[in-house]
């Protein structure tokens, strides 16, 4: 930019006699327009080749490894187009730029279309922030912003083509709906327009026999957390290498499901929980929460930042509020407040589905790190 302005100044000196004549205002006007155009072009070029700002990842100032001063390999218009698509504000846009610059991303649009690539770059940013923050409190603040941004992108409408039913991998979890009943099943095999699942079972664990020709809908999620479903009908029971199964014939037309707000991950995490009672203290005072001393235990089956499901033998009623402590690691426990939305009972225990009501900052970051796999080596 300084070079362009120096040349412009030299040009002015050489031509001031010819252009700055009082008796020729038309030439002076043209000359000023040309100067203005050159300055505008220079500013645009600087904007494209420069950065959005020198602010660091998540708002930290002057921390090593957190600055966006790393050369950018993509233009600013691409970044602002992405920010507009996802509805990002200025700070979120800066943070996304840091994620891309931190890992020398040259094609952000391709990365955003590929969840595995996107998580690889966000994981690198996660580790950079954790390493270069001056304190744990600062790191937690910056990671909250990082995971909030990642969840905004995750919640965006699914893009890309749907898989074919013939591409369903073995052991893909699915939900089979027949009439008003739904059953969790696993795909045993998939070929052409025929899919074989294990036999659906009722709440007591007894196999359910569906009549030949019964209309069904099978819903499932891919590894990238995109949900799909297809319609079909029951062909009948078949024997497989994994035991008895149910053969389904389908139309081959797969529909995208409404995307989950938060990514969910299967788990097997020990936990304990306590009933929480709400006491009204007055019209102007917030209700008081009292944690019961009786402890229940269970195993978290799956978790997202929005909630989890727990397998337990405890008699928990729908609507109950719980303080849940997850055994996240050897030296770290996560505590959250949740409410039971529904319960599925079976001979082996009860699975309670919980919506999180309050998640402390450090727990928010730890759950997200687990769900997205950023805490793995």
N, C-alpha and C positions, 0 to 999 in steps of 0.2 A: 504494500500500500504506500509506504514512504517513497519507494522508487518511482511509482506512478506519479505522485504529487511533485517530486523533484523535477521530473521531465516536463510536467505541465507548467511548473513555474518557469523553467528555462524557455519553454515555448512562448510564455507570456512576455518575457523580457525581449525576445527576438521580434515579437510582432506588435508590441505596444504602440509603436509609432504609427503603424499602418491601420490599426483597428481603433485606437482611442482618438478618433477625430470627432470634434463637435459637429462638423458639417455632414457626418455620415452616420446617423443613429441607426439606420437599418442594418449596416454591417456590424455595429456594436451589439445589437440585439441578437443577431445570428451567432456571433462569437460567444456571447454569454450562454446561449442555449447549448452550443457545442460543449462548453466547459461543464455545464450542469450535467449533460448526458455522460461525459467522461467520468465525472465524480460518482454518479449513480452506478455506472458499470463497475467502477473500482470497488464500491461498497458491496455490491452484489457478489463480486468475485471473492472478496474477503469473507463474506457471510458463508458462501458455499464451501470454501476451503478451510475456514476457521471452525471454531466450536460454538456450542450454545452458550458456554460459559466455563469458567474455571472452577466452578463449585465441585466439591468432591462427592463421592458416593453417599447418598442418603443424607447429605447436608453437613458432613464433617469437614472442617476446614484445616487444610495444610497437613493432612496425614499422608505418610508415605504409602504409595500403592492405592490411594483412594482418589487421586486427582484425575480429571478428565483431560489433562494436558497431553495424554498419549495421542499421537496422530490418528485422525479418523479416516477410515478407508471407504466411507460412504458419504454422500452429500446430505446437507441439512434438509433439503426438500423431502428426501426419502424418510428421514426420521420424523419430520412434522406430519407427513402423510400417515405414518404409522400411529403417531400420537392421536391424530384426529379420528382415525378408525376405532381406536380403543377408548376414546374419551379421556385421555390422560391430561392431567394438569401440567403446569410448567415444571414443578419439582419432580413429578413422576417421569416426565420426558427426559429431564437431566439424568435421572437415575437409570433409565433405560439406555441412554447414551453411554453412561459409565459401564454398564454390563457389556455392551457391544465393544467398546474401546478396550476394556480390560482384557478381553480375549481376542482382540484383533479381528473382529468380525467384518467381513467385506460385503456380505449380502444379507442384511437384516431381514428382508422379506422372506427369503428362503428359510432362515432360522425359525421365524415365527410360524411357518407352515409345517415345521418338523419338530414335534414336542421333544424328542430325544436330544436334538441339537440344542434347543432352547434351554433344556434343563442342564445340559453340559456347561453352557455359558453362565447360567445363573448359579450353578454350583461353584464355579470358579470365583464369581463375585462374592458369594457367601463366604468362602474361605479367605478371600482377600480382606473383606471387612472384619472378620473374626480375628485375623492376624494383625491388622494394622490399626485397630482402634486402641485408643489410649487407656480405656477402662472397660470393664464388663458392662457398666451402665450405658456407655456410649455405643458399644457394640450392639446391645439389645435394642436400643432406639433405632439404629440404622438398619438392623435386620428386620424389624417390624415393617419398615418402609419397603424393604426389598421383597418380603413375602406378600405384603399387601399388593404390590405391583404384579407379582407372579400370579396371584389369585385373580386379579382383574383380567389378565390375559387368559387364564385358564377358563374363566366363566364366559368368555366371548363365544358367540355362536360357532358351532362346529363347521369346519370347511373341509373340502376334499371329498373324493368319491367314497361311497360306501363299499365295504367288502362284499364279496359274493358269499352265499351260504356255504358254498363248496370250499371256501377258504377258512372256515372255522377250525381253530386248533383243538386238538384233544384236550379234555379237562377244562374247557372254557366254561366258567360258571354262567348259568342262564336261569331265567324264570319262565316257566311254562304256565300259560293262562288258558283255562278251559271253562267257559261259562263265567261264573262269578268266583271260581276258585283259582288260586295261584299256587304253584309248587316250585321250590328251588331244585334245579337239576344241574347236571354237568353233561357237556357234549362228549360222547364216546367216539363218534366218527362222523365224518361229513364228506359226501361224495355226490357230485351232480346236484340233483334236486331232492336228495334224501339225506336226512340227518337222523342219527341215532343218539338218544340220551339215555341216562340211567332211568329206572322207573321212578315216577313221581311218588312221593309218600305224604301221608296226612300228618297232622300234628302228633299222632301217637307213634309215628314211624312205620305204619303199615302201608305196604305198596297199594297204590290206587290203580285200578284197572279201568282204562278209558276205552269206550266202545270204538270199534273200527268205524272210521269216517267222521269221528268227532272233530269239530273245528277247533283249532288252537292258535295261540299266538306265542311265539318264542322271542324273548328279549335277552339281549346280552351286551356286554361292554368289551371293547377291544383293549389292547395293551396301552393305547394312548388315551384311555378313559372316554372314548367316544361311544355313545350308546346307539344301538340299532335294534330293529325287530322285523320279523316277517310272519306272515300268516300261512297256515297249512292245515293238513288234516292227519289224523292218526291212521297209520297203515296197520299197526298191530305190534304185539310183543315179539321180540327176537332174542336169540342167544348170542352173546358176544364173549370175547376173551376176558372181559371184566365182569361177566355175569349177565343176568337178564337185562334187556334194554327195551326202549320204546322207539319204534321207527316212525318217522314223520316225513310226509311228502309235502313240499311247499311250492309256491309259485315262482320263486326266484327273485321276487321283487322285495328289496330290503328298504325299510324306512328309517330315517334318523330319529332318535328319541330326543326329547327336550334335554339339553345338557345339564348335568349336575352343577350346582353352584361351586362346589369345592371338590377337589380330587380326593378320592377315598382309597385307602390301602389296607389290604388284608393283614392281620396281625395275630399274635399269640402273646399278649402282654398281661402279666399278672397285675391285678388291681384289688383295691379294697374300697368300700364305699359306706357312707353313713347317711341316714335319713336326715333331711333338713326341714325344720318346721318354721313356718312364717307366722310371726306374731304382730298384730296390728297395734301400734303404739299411740295412734291419734291421727286426726285428719291432716295435720300439718307436718307430721313426722314420718319419715320413711319406715316401712315395716322392718321389724327386727328378725334376723335369721338365727335360729338356734340349731346347732349341730348335735344330733343324738349321739350318745356314747357307744351304742351297740354297733359293732363292726361286722360287715358282711364282706365276703370275698368272691372273686370271679375272674374271668379271663376276657380281655378285650379281643373281640373277633375281627373287627375292622374299625378304622378311625379316619376322620377328616377333621379339619379345623372347625367344622360346623357341628360335629357330634360323633358318636361311636355306638357300637353294639357290644353288649357284655353277656357272656354266658355265665349263669349263676344258678345255684339251687335255692337262693333266697326268695321268699315270697314278697315281691315288690309290686305295688299297685301302680297302674297307669296314672300319670299325673303327679306322682311323687317327685319331690326335689331331692337331689343327692349331691353330697360332696364326694367327688371321686378322686382317688389318688392312684396314679399309674406308676408302676415300677419301671421308669424309663431306662435307667442304667444302674450300675452298681452303687454309685454315689449320688444319684439324683432322682428325686421323685417329682412328679407333676401333679398339681392339685387343681381341679376345675369344679365349677358348679353346673349341674345339668338337671334336666327334667325328663322323666320317662314319657315317651310318646306312645309306645305300644309294646306289647309283650307277646312272644310266641312260645308256647309251652310244648314240651315233648318229653318222652320218658327219660332222656339223658339230661334234662335240665331246662331252664327257661332262658331265652335270649331276649334281653330288654334293649330297646332301641331308644337312644338318648340324644336329646338336643342340648348343646352347650349353651348356658345362659351367661356365664362369666368365665373368661379365660385370661389369667394374668399374662403380662407381657412375655416373660421368659418361657412360660408354658406355650404361648402362641408360637414363638419361634421354634421351640423344640418339637412340637407336633408337626409344624410345617416342614421342618428339616427331615423328620422321619417319613412323612407322606411322600415328599418329592425325592427322598433318597440322598439328600445333600450331606447328611451326617455320616455317610459311608465312605470308606477309603477308596 
